[in-house]
Amino acid sequence: MMIELPKPIADYIAANARLDLDGMVQPFAPDAVVFDAGIGKQFEGQVELRTLFQEEVIPVKAIFTPDAVRHENGKVVVEGPAHGDFSSSPLRFTYTFTLEGDAIKALEITL
């Protein structure tokens, strides 16, 4: 199922599908913040985001495949399963994006 996503989110999702580290970091603002509830940590800035993706996403080939999107309180909420080489795969996630201009300013990842 094709869903329409704002460009920075679509770019992030496409890069994640390729496990492209540089492509995953690029759509985020330099001072973006990501909170991953699954590991209980917050990451700030592109350097920390690169570390997050390099250590938690790429090694287990975690690929998020959105199947639903909605807009809530100025945020873009995207839901779908993530498949990969990790226990309980696939897991269903909710990604709540805050956009600023043409960049992702914040992302909260919850189960």
Order of alpha helices (4+ residues) and beta strands (2+ residues): alpha-alpha-beta-beta-alpha-beta-beta-beta-beta-beta
